[in-house]
Amino acid sequence: MSMQCQAQLQRSTITLKGSAQIVTQYFEYAVQSILYQRGVYPSETFKQKKEYGIMLWVSTEDSFNTYLSTLLSQTKVWLETGKLRQLVLVITDVNSSEVLERWTFDIETNQEVVAGGKPPEKADSEIKSEIAGILRQICASVSFLPLLDTRCAIDILVYTDNIEEVPSAWEDSDARSIKNAEIVSLRAFSTKVHNVKTMVAYKSEDML
């Protein structure tokens, strides 16, 4: 016979704005990690930063960081109103404009919370652990993704519901899909307000 004592995780109330901040920060580090791991920008333009208990790479380029910050500020607003359905990072060949990779972040929002329902509870450490697991998978993606041996550019697309007025800095875009793509699903994480699923579609080596 034995008696076990299990430590209880410290649970926190997850508000709509708090969840939007968590998801926005995840987007930031996920995009930064993808660009570093895929060699889209030179490695010397990145520095290491510890977040979620792991070491990540973040850009030191002011122009890119301003672009990303501006974009994520708007997506955070859409997260807070339950309007954001999907964010997509597209990597293209600079010379041909061909889409080589398409990183998709699907967002499901708890509409009861958006409507003013009781905020859920979840341990901060549990959310951070889930996010760290996805970022580790992104870091390991070089093991199965084809080498990007050409100069690349990026574009970030967002899909929303019922936006009455689109900010002037944004413009319409096609889906930038990859025909007959290989698709790999990564882990998901949930704040109980937002559930985020991450996947990558890419041109297989047979198509290159």
C-alpha positions, -999 to 999 in steps of 0.1 A, spaced: 0 0 0 13 35 -9 1 70 -5 8 94 -33 9 132 -31 5 150 -65 12 187 -68 -16 207 -82 -9 229 -112 -16 266 -105 -46 274 -126 -53 309 -140 -84 325 -154 -79 330 -191 -96 361 -204 -103 368 -240 -76 396 -241 -52 374 -222 -57 345 -246 -53 368 -276 -20 380 -262 -8 344 -257 -18 334 -293 -2 366 -307 31 359 -289 30 323 -302 25 336 -338 56 359 -333 79 332 -322 66 306 -346 71 329 -376 106 339 -363 115 302 -358 103 292 -392 123 319 -410 154 310 -391 151 272 -395 142 274 -432 171 298 -439 148 325 -454 170 352 -439 207 349 -431 214 332 -398 237 361 -387 206 384 -386 191 363 -357 199 361 -320 189 336 -294 163 343 -268 149 320 -241 111 317 -241 87 289 -229 117 273 -213 136 267 -246 160 287 -267 146 303 -298 160 324 -326 146 359 -333 154 385 -359 176 415 -352 164 433 -384 144 464 -374 125 466 -407 112 430 -404 104 433 -367 84 464 -374 65 447 -402 58 417 -380 48 438 -350 24 459 -371 8 429 -386 4 410 -353 -11 441 -336 -40 439 -360 -44 402 -358 -45 405 -320 -75 429 -324 -92 402 -346 -84 376 -320 -100 397 -293 -132 400 -313 -133 363 -323 -129 372 -360 -96 355 -368 -99 321 -384 -65 315 -399 -31 330 -403 -8 317 -431 29 322 -436 38 318 -473 74 312 -485 79 319 -522 107 317 -547 119 353 -553 126 346 -590 95 327 -600 70 338 -572 63 301 -569 49 291 -535 74 266 -519 59 263 -484 26 273 -467 26 273 -429 -10 274 -416 -23 283 -382 -60 275 -378 -78 292 -349 -110 280 -333 -125 306 -308 -148 298 -279 -177 321 -289 -193 318 -255 -164 337 -240 -165 363 -268 -202 368 -260 -193 375 -224 -195 341 -209 -174 330 -179 -137 329 -187 -122 294 -184 -92 283 -163 -60 266 -174 -25 264 -159 -1 289 -175 26 262 -173 5 238 -192 -1 263 -220 36 272 -222 45 235 -223 21 229 -252 35 259 -271 71 248 -265 62 214 -279 51 229 -312 81 252 -314 104 222 -310 86 205 -339 92 236 -360 129 235 -351 129 198 -361 111 205 -394 144 207 -414 146 169 -410 117 163 -434 112 195 -454 131 199 -488 161 222 -488 152 258 -499 182 264 -521 169 295 -538 164 331 -526 130 333 -509 105 359 -498 75 357 -475 39 369 -473 15 366 -444 -22 360 -451 -51 362 -427 -86 348 -430 -113 365 -409 -151 365 -404 -174 394 -410 -149 423 -410 -168 455 -417 -137 476 -425 -104 463 -436 -74 484 -426 -59 503 -456 -25 486 -452 -41 453 -460 -50 441 -495 -68 411 -510 -48 380 -520 -55 347 -535 -49 315 -514 -13 310 -526 -19 273 -525 5 245 -535 -9 220 -560 -6 183 -548 13 194 -517 26 172 -490 10 182 -457 24 176 -422 3 185 -391 21 196 -360 7 196 -324 -20 220 -313 -23 241 -282 -53 255 -264 -59 284 -240 -96 271 -237 -105 304 -253 -85 299 -285 -75 265 -300 -46 268 -325 -36 240 -349 -4 243 -369 5 225 -402 29 229 -431 22 222 -468 52 220 -491 63 209 -525 76 174 -523 111 167 -538 94 149 -567 77 182 -576 109 203 -574 
